[in-house]
Amino acid sequence: MGKQNRPLEFVEKTWNDIERFKEQKDKDLREALVSYAIMQISMCKKGIQVWSNAKECFNKIEKLGAQTLPLFCFQCY
C-alpha cells in the first residue's frame, strides 16, 4: 500500500511546489512593477523641476532683453 501512495505524494508535492512558484513569481513581478512606477514618478518630478527652472530662466531673459542673453544664461544654472 505504501508504494502505491508514493506517486500521489510526489504529484501533490510537485503541485504544491508549482503553486508556490507561481505565487512567488506574481509577488516578484508586483514588486518589480511597483519599483518601476516609483522610479518613473521620481524621474518625472525631476524632469518637471528642470523644465520649471528653464522656464523661469527664459522668462527672466525675456524681461531683461536679448543684450544680456550670453551672460545671463550662465547665471541660471
N, CA, C and O atoms as a Tripos MOL2 file, in Angstrom:
@<TRIPOS>MOLECULE
protein
  308   307    77     0     0
PROTEIN
NO_CHARGES

@<TRIPOS>ATOM
      1 N           0.8240   -1.2000    0.0000 N.3       1 MET1
      2 CA          0.0000    0.0000    0.0000 C.3       1 MET1
      3 C           0.8640    1.2580    0.0000 C.2       1 MET1
      4 O           0.5000    2.2340   -0.6560 O.2       1 MET1
      5 N           1.9840    1.2750    0.7040 N.am      2 GLY2
      6 CA          2.8450    2.4410    0.7810 C.3       2 GLY2
      7 C           3.4370    2.8040   -0.5690 C.2       2 GLY2
      8 O           3.5710    3.9860   -0.8850 O.2       2 GLY2
      9 N           3.7950    1.8020   -1.3750 N.am      3 LYS3
     10 CA          4.3900    2.0700   -2.6870 C.3       3 LYS3
     11 C           3.3680    2.6810   -3.6450 C.2       3 LYS3
     12 O           3.7320    3.4540   -4.5310 O.2       3 LYS3
     13 N           2.1170    2.3450   -3.4740 N.am      4 GLN4
     14 CA          1.0830    2.8860   -4.3620 C.3       4 GLN4
     15 C           0.8080    4.3690   -4.0660 C.2       4 GLN4
     16 O           0.3980    5.1150   -4.9550 O.2       4 GLN4
     17 N           1.0290    4.7810   -2.8440 N.am      5 ASN5
     18 CA          0.7760    6.1770   -2.4760 C.3       5 ASN5
     19 C           1.9210    7.1110   -2.8760 C.2       5 ASN5
     20 O           1.7360    8.3270   -2.9400 O.2       5 ASN5
     21 N           3.0930    6.5520   -3.1410 N.am      6 ARG6
     22 CA          4.2560    7.3850   -3.4740 C.3       6 ARG6
     23 C           4.0180    8.2720   -4.7060 C.2       6 ARG6
     24 O           4.3250    9.4630   -4.6620 O.2       6 ARG6
     25 N           3.4880    7.7290   -5.7840 N.am      7 PRO7
     26 CA          3.2430    8.6130   -6.9380 C.3       7 PRO7
     27 C           2.2710    9.7490   -6.6060 C.2       7 PRO7
     28 O           2.4470   10.8730   -7.0770 O.2       7 PRO7
     29 N           1.2610    9.4630   -5.8070 N.am      8 LEU8
     30 CA          0.3080   10.5030   -5.4280 C.3       8 LEU8
     31 C           0.9790   11.5580   -4.5430 C.2       8 LEU8
     32 O           0.7240   12.7520   -4.6980 O.2       8 LEU8
     33 N           1.8230   11.1260   -3.6300 N.am      9 GLU9
     34 CA          2.5530   12.0590   -2.7760 C.3       9 GLU9
     35 C           3.4680   12.9450   -3.6220 C.2       9 GLU9
     36 O           3.5730   14.1500   -3.3970 O.2       9 GLU9
     37 N           4.1340   12.3140   -4.6090 N.am     10 PHE10
     38 CA          5.0130   13.0620   -5.4910 C.3      10 PHE10
     39 C           4.2290   14.1210   -6.2690 C.2      10 PHE10
     40 O           4.6610   15.2680   -6.3840 O.2      10 PHE10
     41 N           3.0930   13.7290   -6.7910 N.am     11 VAL11
     42 CA          2.2580   14.6640   -7.5560 C.3      11 VAL11
     43 C           1.7890   15.8030   -6.6580 C.2      11 VAL11
     44 O           1.8090   16.9650   -7.0650 O.2      11 VAL11
     45 N           1.3730   15.4790   -5.4540 N.am     12 GLU12
     46 CA          0.9150   16.5100   -4.5090 C.3      12 GLU12
     47 C           2.0370   17.4940   -4.1760 C.2      12 GLU12
     48 O           1.8350   18.7080   -4.2140 O.2      12 GLU12
     49 N           3.2110   16.9730   -3.8530 N.am     13 LYS13
     50 CA          4.3410   17.8380   -3.5190 C.3      13 LYS13
     51 C           4.7420   18.6940   -4.7090 C.2      13 LYS13
     52 O           5.0380   19.8800   -4.5620 O.2      13 LYS13
     53 N           4.7500   18.0840   -5.8910 N.am     14 THR14
     54 CA          5.1010   18.8180   -7.0930 C.3      14 THR14
     55 C           4.0820   19.9210   -7.3620 C.2      14 THR14
     56 O           4.4530   21.0460   -7.6990 O.2      14 THR14
     57 N           2.8100   19.5990   -7.2150 N.am     15 TRP15
     58 CA          1.7590   20.5970   -7.4290 C.3      15 TRP15
     59 C           1.9080   21.7580   -6.4400 C.2      15 TRP15
     60 O           1.7600   22.9210   -6.8140 O.2      15 TRP15
     61 N           2.1980   21.4340   -5.1860 N.am     16 ASN16
     62 CA          2.4140   22.4740   -4.1770 C.3      16 ASN16
     63 C           3.6070   23.3570   -4.5320 C.2      16 ASN16
     64 O           3.5640   24.5750   -4.3560 O.2      16 ASN16
     65 N           4.6780   22.7280   -5.0350 N.am     17 ASP17
     66 CA          5.8520   23.4870   -5.4520 C.3      17 ASP17
     67 C           5.5140   24.4290   -6.6130 C.2      17 ASP17
     68 O           5.9520   25.5790   -6.6370 O.2      17 ASP17
     69 N           4.7460   23.9380   -7.5570 N.am     18 ILE18
     70 CA          4.3410   24.7560   -8.7070 C.3      18 ILE18
     71 C           3.4980   25.9350   -8.2450 C.2      18 ILE18
     72 O           3.7050   27.0600   -8.7010 O.2      18 ILE18
     73 N           2.5600   25.6940   -7.3540 N.am     19 GLU19
     74 CA          1.7110   26.7740   -6.8380 C.3      19 GLU19
     75 C           2.5400   27.8130   -6.0750 C.2      19 GLU19
     76 O           2.3270   29.0170   -6.2170 O.2      19 GLU19
     77 N           3.4810   27.3320   -5.2700 N.am     20 ARG20
     78 CA          4.3470   28.2420   -4.5230 C.3      20 ARG20
     79 C           5.1990   29.0780   -5.4840 C.2      20 ARG20
     80 O           5.3970   30.2740   -5.2710 O.2      20 ARG20
     81 N           5.6960   28.4390   -6.5350 N.am     21 PHE21
     82 CA          6.4830   29.1510   -7.5380 C.3      21 PHE21
     83 C           5.6460   30.2360   -8.2210 C.2      21 PHE21
     84 O           6.1160   31.3580   -8.4090 O.2      21 PHE21
     85 N           4.4160   29.9050   -8.5870 N.am     22 LYS22
     86 CA          3.5400   30.8950   -9.2310 C.3      22 LYS22
     87 C           3.2790   32.0850   -8.3060 C.2      22 LYS22
     88 O           3.3140   33.2340   -8.7460 O.2      22 LYS22
     89 N           3.0210   31.8150   -7.0490 N.am     23 GLU23
     90 CA          2.7820   32.8920   -6.0810 C.3      23 GLU23
     91 C           4.0150   33.7730   -5.9260 C.2      23 GLU23
     92 O           3.9020   34.9980   -5.8730 O.2      23 GLU23
     93 N           5.1970   33.1540   -5.8520 N.am     24 GLN24
     94 CA          6.4420   33.9180   -5.7240 C.3      24 GLN24
     95 C           6.6930   34.7420   -6.9800 C.2      24 GLN24
     96 O           7.1380   35.8870   -6.8960 O.2      24 GLN24
     97 N           6.4090   34.1650   -8.1420 N.am     25 LYS25
     98 CA          6.5800   34.8810   -9.4070 C.3      25 LYS25
     99 C           5.6780   36.1160   -9.4360 C.2      25 LYS25
    100 O           6.1170   37.2020   -9.8150 O.2      25 LYS25
    101 N           4.4250   35.9470   -9.0380 N.am     26 ASP26
    102 CA          3.4880   37.0750   -9.0080 C.3      26 ASP26
    103 C           3.9550   38.1600   -8.0330 C.2      26 ASP26
    104 O           3.8790   39.3520   -8.3310 O.2      26 ASP26
    105 N           4.4370   37.7290   -6.8700 N.am     27 LYS27
    106 CA          4.9300   38.6810   -5.8680 C.3      27 LYS27
    107 C           6.1440   39.4370   -6.3990 C.2      27 LYS27
    108 O           6.2320   40.6560   -6.2490 O.2      27 LYS27
    109 N           7.0770   38.7210   -7.0160 N.am     28 ASP28
    110 CA          8.2790   39.3490   -7.5650 C.3      28 ASP28
    111 C           7.9330   40.3310   -8.6840 C.2      28 ASP28
    112 O           8.5060   41.4180   -8.7610 O.2      28 ASP28
    113 N           7.0000   39.9470   -9.5450 N.am     29 LEU29
    114 CA          6.5910   40.8220  -10.6390 C.3      29 LEU29
    115 C           5.9250   42.0800  -10.1030 C.2      29 LEU29
    116 O           6.1820   43.1800  -10.5930 O.2      29 LEU29
    117 N           5.0730   41.9210   -9.1040 N.am     30 ARG30
    118 CA          4.3980   43.0760   -8.4920 C.3      30 ARG30
    119 C           5.4350   44.0370   -7.9000 C.2      30 ARG30
    120 O           5.3540   45.2470   -8.1090 O.2      30 ARG30
    121 N           6.4100   43.4920   -7.1590 N.am     31 GLU31
    122 CA          7.4510   44.3290   -6.5530 C.3      31 GLU31
    123 C           8.2540   45.0670   -7.6250 C.2      31 GLU31
    124 O           8.5670   46.2470   -7.4690 O.2      31 GLU31
    125 N           8.5850   44.3680   -8.7110 N.am     32 ALA32
    126 CA          9.3540   44.9940   -9.7910 C.3      32 ALA32
    127 C           8.5540   46.1240  -10.4370 C.2      32 ALA32
    128 O           9.1030   47.1900  -10.7160 O.2      32 ALA32
    129 N           7.2670   45.8990  -10.6760 N.am     33 LEU33
    130 CA          6.4440   46.9260  -11.3120 C.3      33 LEU33
    131 C           6.2140   48.1240  -10.3940 C.2      33 LEU33
    132 O           6.1870   49.2630  -10.8600 O.2      33 LEU33
    133 N           6.0510   47.8800   -9.1060 N.am     34 VAL34
    134 CA          5.8950   48.9840   -8.1570 C.3      34 VAL34
    135 C           7.1870   49.8020   -8.1050 C.2      34 VAL34
    136 O           7.1410   51.0320   -8.1040 O.2      34 VAL34
    137 N           8.3200   49.1350   -8.0620 N.am     35 SER35
    138 CA          9.6090   49.8370   -8.0520 C.3      35 SER35
    139 C           9.7900   50.6560   -9.3220 C.2      35 SER35
    140 O          10.2780   51.7860   -9.2740 O.2      35 SER35
    141 N           9.4020   50.0920  -10.4480 N.am     36 TYR36
    142 CA          9.4990   50.8060  -11.7220 C.3      36 TYR36
    143 C           8.5990   52.0370  -11.7150 C.2      36 TYR36
    144 O           9.0110   53.1070  -12.1630 O.2      36 TYR36
    145 N           7.3760   51.8960  -11.2110 N.am     37 ALA37
    146 CA          6.4500   53.0310  -11.1540 C.3      37 ALA37
    147 C           6.9940   54.1310  -10.2510 C.2      37 ALA37
    148 O           6.9030   55.3110  -10.5910 O.2      37 ALA37
    149 N           7.5530   53.7620   -9.1160 N.am     38 ILE38
    150 CA          8.1320   54.7480   -8.1930 C.3      38 ILE38
    151 C           9.2980   55.4750   -8.8600 C.2      38 ILE38
    152 O           9.4340   56.6910   -8.7260 O.2      38 ILE38
    153 N          10.1330   54.7340   -9.5730 N.am     39 MET39
    154 CA         11.2660   55.3410  -10.2690 C.3      39 MET39
    155 C          10.7690   56.2960  -11.3570 C.2      39 MET39
    156 O          11.3270   57.3810  -11.5220 O.2      39 MET39
    157 N           9.7310   55.9080  -12.0990 N.am     40 GLN40
    158 CA          9.1820   56.7660  -13.1470 C.3      40 GLN40
    159 C           8.6280   58.0630  -12.5590 C.2      40 GLN40
    160 O           8.8430   59.1380  -13.1180 O.2      40 GLN40
    161 N           7.9240   57.9670  -11.4490 N.am     41 ILE41
    162 CA          7.3790   59.1550  -10.7830 C.3      41 ILE41
    163 C           8.5110   60.0780  -10.3690 C.2      41 ILE41
    164 O           8.4350   61.2910  -10.5650 O.2      41 ILE41
    165 N           9.5570   59.5060   -9.7990 N.am     42 SER42
    166 CA         10.7130   60.2950   -9.3710 C.3      42 SER42
    167 C          11.3680   60.9960  -10.5570 C.2      42 SER42
    168 O          11.6970   62.1800  -10.4740 O.2      42 SER42
    169 N          11.5570   60.2810  -11.6460 N.am     43 MET43
    170 CA         12.1790   60.8730  -12.8290 C.3      43 MET43
    171 C          11.2960   61.9750  -13.4170 C.2      43 MET43
    172 O          11.8100   62.9960  -13.8750 O.2      43 MET43
    173 N           9.9980   61.7850  -13.4090 N.am     44 CYS44
    174 CA          9.0820   62.8130  -13.9210 C.3      44 CYS44
    175 C           9.1340   64.0680  -13.0530 C.2      44 CYS44
    176 O           9.1090   65.1840  -13.5710 O.2      44 CYS44
    177 N           9.2070   63.8900  -11.7470 N.am     45 LYS45
    178 CA          9.3130   65.0520  -10.8540 C.3      45 LYS45
    179 C          10.5970   65.8200  -11.1220 C.2      45 LYS45
    180 O          10.5990   67.0510  -11.1350 O.2      45 LYS45
    181 N          11.6930   65.0900  -11.3370 N.am     46 LYS46
    182 CA         12.9640   65.7480  -11.6510 C.3      46 LYS46
    183 C          12.8730   66.4810  -12.9820 C.2      46 LYS46
    184 O          13.3900   67.5890  -13.1230 O.2      46 LYS46
    185 N          12.2120   65.8590  -13.9610 N.am     47 GLY47
    186 CA         12.0400   66.4960  -15.2650 C.3      47 GLY47
    187 C          11.2160   67.7670  -15.1600 C.2      47 GLY47
    188 O          11.5390   68.7740  -15.7900 O.2      47 GLY47
    189 N          10.1640   67.7240  -14.3740 N.am     48 ILE48
    190 CA          9.3310   68.9080  -14.1610 C.3      48 ILE48
    191 C          10.1520   70.0150  -13.5190 C.2      48 ILE48
    192 O          10.0260   71.1790  -13.9000 O.2      48 ILE48
    193 N          10.9850   69.6710  -12.5580 N.am     49 GLN49
    194 CA         11.8270   70.6730  -11.8890 C.3      49 GLN49
    195 C          12.8070   71.3110  -12.8730 C.2      49 GLN49
    196 O          12.9970   72.5270  -12.8610 O.2      49 GLN49
    197 N          13.4230   70.5000  -13.7160 N.am     50 VAL50
    198 CA         14.3710   71.0240  -14.7030 C.3      50 VAL50
    199 C          13.6580   71.9800  -15.6570 C.2      50 VAL50
    200 O          14.1520   73.0750  -15.9260 O.2      50 VAL50
    201 N          12.5130   71.5710  -16.1610 N.am     51 TRP51
    202 CA         11.7830   72.4340  -17.0950 C.3      51 TRP51
    203 C          11.2490   73.6910  -16.4040 C.2      51 TRP51
    204 O          11.1960   74.7560  -17.0190 O.2      51 TRP51
    205 N          10.8640   73.5810  -15.1640 N.am     52 SER52
    206 CA         10.4120   74.7710  -14.4260 C.3      52 SER52
    207 C          11.5520   75.7660  -14.2660 C.2      52 SER52
    208 O          11.3590   76.9700  -14.4340 O.2      52 SER52
    209 N          12.7400   75.2630  -13.9430 N.am     53 ASN53
    210 CA         13.9150   76.1370  -13.8300 C.3      53 ASN53
    211 C          14.2430   76.7840  -15.1700 C.2      53 ASN53
    212 O          14.5650   77.9700  -15.2320 O.2      53 ASN53
    213 N          14.1590   75.9980  -16.2410 N.am     54 ALA54
    214 CA         14.4400   76.5440  -17.5690 C.3      54 ALA54
    215 C          13.4120   77.6050  -17.9380 C.2      54 ALA54
    216 O          13.7630   78.6490  -18.4880 O.2      54 ALA54
    217 N          12.1530   77.3420  -17.6370 N.am     55 LYS55
    218 CA         11.0910   78.3100  -17.9360 C.3      55 LYS55
    219 C          11.3350   79.6160  -17.1810 C.2      55 LYS55
    220 O          11.1860   80.7060  -17.7340 O.2      55 LYS55
    221 N          11.7100   79.4870  -15.9210 N.am     56 GLU56
    222 CA         11.9980   80.6710  -15.1080 C.3      56 GLU56
    223 C          13.1600   81.4610  -15.7160 C.2      56 GLU56
    224 O          13.1200   82.6890  -15.7880 O.2      56 GLU56
    225 N          14.1630   80.7580  -16.1390 N.am     57 CYS57
    226 CA         15.3320   81.3940  -16.7530 C.3      57 CYS57
    227 C          14.9270   82.1060  -18.0440 C.2      57 CYS57
    228 O          15.3280   83.2490  -18.2670 O.2      57 CYS57
    229 N          14.1510   81.4580  -18.8800 N.am     58 PHE58
    230 CA         13.7050   82.0670  -20.1360 C.3      58 PHE58
    231 C          12.8270   83.2900  -19.8880 C.2      58 PHE58
    232 O          12.9120   84.2850  -20.6080 O.2      58 PHE58
    233 N          11.9900   83.2030  -18.8700 N.am     59 ASN59
    234 CA         11.1470   84.3530  -18.5330 C.3      59 ASN59
    235 C          11.9950   85.5500  -18.0920 C.2      59 ASN59
    236 O          11.6900   86.6910  -18.4400 O.2      59 ASN59
    237 N          13.0520   85.2880  -17.3310 N.am     60 LYS60
    238 CA         13.9480   86.3700  -16.9100 C.3      60 LYS60
    239 C          14.6820   86.9600  -18.1030 C.2      60 LYS60
    240 O          14.8620   88.1750  -18.1960 O.2      60 LYS60
    241 N          15.0980   86.1000  -19.0080 N.am     61 ILE61
    242 CA         15.7910   86.5660  -20.2110 C.3      61 ILE61
    243 C          14.8620   87.4700  -21.0170 C.2      61 ILE61
    244 O          15.2750   88.5190  -21.5100 O.2      61 ILE61
    245 N          13.6290   87.0590  -21.1420 N.am     62 GLU62
    246 CA         12.6510   87.8220  -21.9180 C.3      62 GLU62
    247 C          12.4430   89.2100  -21.3020 C.2      62 GLU62
    248 O          12.3220   90.2060  -22.0150 O.2      62 GLU62
    249 N          12.4040   89.2560  -19.9750 N.am     63 LYS63
    250 CA         12.2070   90.5390  -19.2860 C.3      63 LYS63
    251 C          13.4180   91.4520  -19.4310 C.2      63 LYS63
    252 O          13.2620   92.6660  -19.5680 O.2      63 LYS63
    253 N          14.6190   90.8880  -19.4020 N.am     64 LEU64
    254 CA         15.8360   91.6930  -19.4370 C.3      64 LEU64
    255 C          16.2300   92.1170  -20.8440 C.2      64 LEU64
    256 O          16.9050   93.1290  -21.0310 O.2      64 LEU64
    257 N          15.8130   91.3530  -21.8110 N.am     65 GLY65
    258 CA         16.1540   91.6880  -23.1860 C.3      65 GLY65
    259 C          17.2660   90.8170  -23.7140 C.2      65 GLY65
    260 O          17.9690   90.1580  -22.9490 O.2      65 GLY65
    261 N          17.4240   90.8160  -25.0150 N.am     66 ALA66
    262 CA         18.3760   89.9300  -25.6880 C.3      66 ALA66
    263 C          19.8250   90.3200  -25.4260 C.2      66 ALA66
    264 O          20.7030   89.4700  -25.5740 O.2      66 ALA66
    265 N          20.1290   91.5840  -25.0370 N.am     67 GLN67
    266 CA         21.5110   92.0150  -24.8450 C.3      67 GLN67
    267 C          22.1990   91.2400  -23.7220 C.2      67 GLN67
    268 O          23.4090   91.0210  -23.7800 O.2      67 GLN67
    269 N          21.4580   90.8280  -22.7140 N.am     68 THR68
    270 CA         22.0760   90.1560  -21.5600 C.3      68 THR68
    271 C          22.0750   88.6380  -21.7000 C.2      68 THR68
    272 O          22.4820   87.9390  -20.7720 O.2      68 THR68
    273 N          21.6330   88.1220  -22.8210 N.am     69 LEU69
    274 CA         21.4620   86.6780  -23.0130 C.3      69 LEU69
    275 C          22.7180   85.8520  -22.6990 C.2      69 LEU69
    276 O          22.6280   84.9400  -21.8760 O.2      69 LEU69
    277 N          23.8890   86.1180  -23.3090 N.am     70 PRO70
    278 CA         25.0370   85.2390  -23.0430 C.3      70 PRO70
    279 C          25.4430   85.2050  -21.5740 C.2      70 PRO70
    280 O          25.6980   84.1270  -21.0370 O.2      70 PRO70
    281 N          25.5100   86.3310  -20.9280 N.am     71 LEU71
    282 CA         25.9240   86.3930  -19.5330 C.3      71 LEU71
    283 C          24.8550   85.7800  -18.6300 C.2      71 LEU71
    284 O          25.1700   85.0380  -17.6990 O.2      71 LEU71
    285 N          23.6170   86.0860  -18.9050 N.am     72 PHE72
    286 CA         22.5230   85.6760  -18.0220 C.3      72 PHE72
    287 C          22.3220   84.1670  -18.0020 C.2      72 PHE72
    288 O          22.0410   83.6110  -16.9400 O.2      72 PHE72
    289 N          22.4550   83.4890  -19.1260 N.am     73 CYS73
    290 CA         22.2080   82.0430  -19.1830 C.3      73 CYS73
    291 C          23.1360   81.2700  -18.2500 C.2      73 CYS73
    292 O          22.7490   80.2400  -17.6960 O.2      73 CYS73
    293 N          24.3490   81.7640  -18.0800 N.am     74 PHE74
    294 CA         25.2680   81.0890  -17.1800 C.3      74 PHE74
    295 C          24.8840   81.3000  -15.7180 C.2      74 PHE74
    296 O          25.2460   80.4950  -14.8600 O.2      74 PHE74
    297 N          24.1660   82.3570  -15.4340 N.am     75 GLN75
    298 CA         23.7440   82.6500  -14.0700 C.3      75 GLN75
    299 C          22.5450   81.7950  -13.6550 C.2      75 GLN75
    300 O          22.3030   81.6300  -12.4600 O.2      75 GLN75
    301 N          21.8000   81.2570  -14.5960 N.am     76 CYS76
    302 CA         20.6070   80.4650  -14.2710 C.3      76 CYS76
    303 C          20.9780   79.1270  -13.6390 C.2      76 CYS76
    304 O          20.2380   78.5990  -12.8080 O.2      76 CYS76
    305 N          22.1060   78.5910  -14.0270 N.am     77 TYR77
    306 CA         22.4630   77.2610  -13.5570 C.3      77 TYR77
    307 C          23.6320   77.3280  -12.6950 C.2      77 TYR77
    308 O          24.0900   76.3000  -12.1950 O.2      77 TYR77
@<TRIPOS>BOND
     1     1     2 1
     2     2     3 1
     3     3     4 2
     4     3     5 am
     5     5     6 1
     6     6     7 1
     7     7     8 2
     8     7     9 am
     9     9    10 1
    10    10    11 1
    11    11    12 2
    12    11    13 am
    13    13    14 1
    14    14    15 1
    15    15    16 2
    16    15    17 am
    17    17    18 1
    18    18    19 1
    19    19    20 2
    20    19    21 am
    21    21    22 1
    22    22    23 1
    23    23    24 2
    24    23    25 am
    25    25    26 1
    26    26    27 1
    27    27    28 2
    28    27    29 am
    29    29    30 1
    30    30    31 1
    31    31    32 2
    32    31    33 am
    33    33    34 1
    34    34    35 1
    35    35    36 2
    36    35    37 am
    37    37    38 1
    38    38    39 1
    39    39    40 2
    40    39    41 am
    41    41    42 1
    42    42    43 1
    43    43    44 2
    44    43    45 am
    45    45    46 1
    46    46    47 1
    47    47    48 2
    48    47    49 am
    49    49    50 1
    50    50    51 1
    51    51    52 2
    52    51    53 am
    53    53    54 1
    54    54    55 1
    55    55    56 2
    56    55    57 am
    57    57    58 1
    58    58    59 1
    59    59    60 2
    60    59    61 am
    61    61    62 1
    62    62    63 1
    63    63    64 2
    64    63    65 am
    65    65    66 1
    66    66    67 1
    67    67    68 2
    68    67    69 am
    69    69    70 1
    70    70    71 1
    71    71    72 2
    72    71    73 am
    73    73    74 1
    74    74    75 1
    75    75    76 2
    76    75    77 am
    77    77    78 1
    78    78    79 1
    79    79    80 2
    80    79    81 am
    81    81    82 1
    82    82    83 1
    83    83    84 2
    84    83    85 am
    85    85    86 1
    86    86    87 1
    87    87    88 2
    88    87    89 am
    89    89    90 1
    90    90    91 1
    91    91    92 2
    92    91    93 am
    93    93    94 1
    94    94    95 1
    95    95    96 2
    96    95    97 am
    97    97    98 1
    98    98    99 1
    99    99   100 2
   100    99   101 am
   101   101   102 1
   102   102   103 1
   103   103   104 2
   104   103   105 am
   105   105   106 1
   106   106   107 1
   107   107   108 2
   108   107   109 am
   109   109   110 1
   110   110   111 1
   111   111   112 2
   112   111   113 am
   113   113   114 1
   114   114   115 1
   115   115   116 2
   116   115   117 am
   117   117   118 1
   118   118   119 1
   119   119   120 2
   120   119   121 am
   121   121   122 1
   122   122   123 1
   123   123   124 2
   124   123   125 am
   125   125   126 1
   126   126   127 1
   127   127   128 2
   128   127   129 am
   129   129   130 1
   130   130   131 1
   131   131   132 2
   132   131   133 am
   133   133   134 1
   134   134   135 1
   135   135   136 2
   136   135   137 am
   137   137   138 1
   138   138   139 1
   139   139   140 2
   140   139   141 am
   141   141   142 1
   142   142   143 1
   143   143   144 2
   144   143   145 am
   145   145   146 1
   146   146   147 1
   147   147   148 2
   148   147   149 am
   149   149   150 1
   150   150   151 1
   151   151   152 2
   152   151   153 am
   153   153   154 1
   154   154   155 1
   155   155   156 2
   156   155   157 am
   157   157   158 1
   158   158   159 1
   159   159   160 2
   160   159   161 am
   161   161   162 1
   162   162   163 1
   163   163   164 2
   164   163   165 am
   165   165   166 1
   166   166   167 1
   167   167   168 2
   168   167   169 am
   169   169   170 1
   170   170   171 1
   171   171   172 2
   172   171   173 am
   173   173   174 1
   174   174   175 1
   175   175   176 2
   176   175   177 am
   177   177   178 1
   178   178   179 1
   179   179   180 2
   180   179   181 am
   181   181   182 1
   182   182   183 1
   183   183   184 2
   184   183   185 am
   185   185   186 1
   186   186   187 1
   187   187   188 2
   188   187   189 am
   189   189   190 1
   190   190   191 1
   191   191   192 2
   192   191   193 am
   193   193   194 1
   194   194   195 1
   195   195   196 2
   196   195   197 am
   197   197   198 1
   198   198   199 1
   199   199   200 2
   200   199   201 am
   201   201   202 1
   202   202   203 1
   203   203   204 2
   204   203   205 am
   205   205   206 1
   206   206   207 1
   207   207   208 2
   208   207   209 am
   209   209   210 1
   210   210   211 1
   211   211   212 2
   212   211   213 am
   213   213   214 1
   214   214   215 1
   215   215   216 2
   216   215   217 am
   217   217   218 1
   218   218   219 1
   219   219   220 2
   220   219   221 am
   221   221   222 1
   222   222   223 1
   223   223   224 2
   224   223   225 am
   225   225   226 1
   226   226   227 1
   227   227   228 2
   228   227   229 am
   229   229   230 1
   230   230   231 1
   231   231   232 2
   232   231   233 am
   233   233   234 1
   234   234   235 1
   235   235   236 2
   236   235   237 am
   237   237   238 1
   238   238   239 1
   239   239   240 2
   240   239   241 am
   241   241   242 1
   242   242   243 1
   243   243   244 2
   244   243   245 am
   245   245   246 1
   246   246   247 1
   247   247   248 2
   248   247   249 am
   249   249   250 1
   250   250   251 1
   251   251   252 2
   252   251   253 am
   253   253   254 1
   254   254   255 1
   255   255   256 2
   256   255   257 am
   257   257   258 1
   258   258   259 1
   259   259   260 2
   260   259   261 am
   261   261   262 1
   262   262   263 1
   263   263   264 2
   264   263   265 am
   265   265   266 1
   266   266   267 1
   267   267   268 2
   268   267   269 am
   269   269   270 1
   270   270   271 1
   271   271   272 2
   272   271   273 am
   273   273   274 1
   274   274   275 1
   275   275   276 2
   276   275   277 am
   277   277   278 1
   278   278   279 1
   279   279   280 2
   280   279   281 am
   281   281   282 1
   282   282   283 1
   283   283   284 2
   284   283   285 am
   285   285   286 1
   286   286   287 1
   287   287   288 2
   288   287   289 am
   289   289   290 1
   290   290   291 1
   291   291   292 2
   292   291   293 am
   293   293   294 1
   294   294   295 1
   295   295   296 2
   296   295   297 am
   297   297   298 1
   298   298   299 1
   299   299   300 2
   300   299   301 am
   301   301   302 1
   302   302   303 1
   303   303   304 2
   304   303   305 am
   305   305   306 1
   306   306   307 1
   307   307   308 2
@<TRIPOS>SUBSTRUCTURE
     1 MET1         2 RESIDUE 1 A MET
     2 GLY2         6 RESIDUE 1 A GLY
     3 LYS3        10 RESIDUE 1 A LYS
     4 GLN4        14 RESIDUE 1 A GLN
     5 ASN5        18 RESIDUE 1 A ASN
     6 ARG6        22 RESIDUE 1 A ARG
     7 PRO7        26 RESIDUE 1 A PRO
     8 LEU8        30 RESIDUE 1 A LEU
     9 GLU9        34 RESIDUE 1 A GLU
    10 PHE10       38 RESIDUE 1 A PHE
    11 VAL11       42 RESIDUE 1 A VAL
    12 GLU12       46 RESIDUE 1 A GLU
    13 LYS13       50 RESIDUE 1 A LYS
    14 THR14       54 RESIDUE 1 A THR
    15 TRP15       58 RESIDUE 1 A TRP
    16 ASN16       62 RESIDUE 1 A ASN
    17 ASP17       66 RESIDUE 1 A ASP
    18 ILE18       70 RESIDUE 1 A ILE
    19 GLU19       74 RESIDUE 1 A GLU
    20 ARG20       78 RESIDUE 1 A ARG
    21 PHE21       82 RESIDUE 1 A PHE
    22 LYS22       86 RESIDUE 1 A LYS
    23 GLU23       90 RESIDUE 1 A GLU
    24 GLN24       94 RESIDUE 1 A GLN
    25 LYS25       98 RESIDUE 1 A LYS
    26 ASP26      102 RESIDUE 1 A ASP
    27 LYS27      106 RESIDUE 1 A LYS
    28 ASP28      110 RESIDUE 1 A ASP
    29 LEU29      114 RESIDUE 1 A LEU
    30 ARG30      118 RESIDUE 1 A ARG
    31 GLU31      122 RESIDUE 1 A GLU
    32 ALA32      126 RESIDUE 1 A ALA
    33 LEU33      130 RESIDUE 1 A LEU
    34 VAL34      134 RESIDUE 1 A VAL
    35 SER35      138 RESIDUE 1 A SER
    36 TYR36      142 RESIDUE 1 A TYR
    37 ALA37      146 RESIDUE 1 A ALA
    38 ILE38      150 RESIDUE 1 A ILE
    39 MET39      154 RESIDUE 1 A MET
    40 GLN40      158 RESIDUE 1 A GLN
    41 ILE41      162 RESIDUE 1 A ILE
    42 SER42      166 RESIDUE 1 A SER
    43 MET43      170 RESIDUE 1 A MET
    44 CYS44      174 RESIDUE 1 A CYS
    45 LYS45      178 RESIDUE 1 A LYS
    46 LYS46      182 RESIDUE 1 A LYS
    47 GLY47      186 RESIDUE 1 A GLY
    48 ILE48      190 RESIDUE 1 A ILE
    49 GLN49      194 RESIDUE 1 A GLN
    50 VAL50      198 RESIDUE 1 A VAL
    51 TRP51      202 RESIDUE 1 A TRP
    52 SER52      206 RESIDUE 1 A SER
    53 ASN53      210 RESIDUE 1 A ASN
    54 ALA54      214 RESIDUE 1 A ALA
    55 LYS55      218 RESIDUE 1 A LYS
    56 GLU56      222 RESIDUE 1 A GLU
    57 CYS57      226 RESIDUE 1 A CYS
    58 PHE58      230 RESIDUE 1 A PHE
    59 ASN59      234 RESIDUE 1 A ASN
    60 LYS60      238 RESIDUE 1 A LYS
    61 ILE61      242 RESIDUE 1 A ILE
    62 GLU62      246 RESIDUE 1 A GLU
    63 LYS63      250 RESIDUE 1 A LYS
    64 LEU64      254 RESIDUE 1 A LEU
    65 GLY65      258 RESIDUE 1 A GLY
    66 ALA66      262 RESIDUE 1 A ALA
    67 GLN67      266 RESIDUE 1 A GLN
    68 THR68      270 RESIDUE 1 A THR
    69 LEU69      274 RESIDUE 1 A LEU
    70 PRO70      278 RESIDUE 1 A PRO
    71 LEU71      282 RESIDUE 1 A LEU
    72 PHE72      286 RESIDUE 1 A PHE
    73 CYS73      290 RESIDUE 1 A CYS
    74 PHE74      294 RESIDUE 1 A PHE
    75 GLN75      298 RESIDUE 1 A GLN
    76 CYS76      302 RESIDUE 1 A CYS
    77 TYR77      306 RESIDUE 1 A TYR
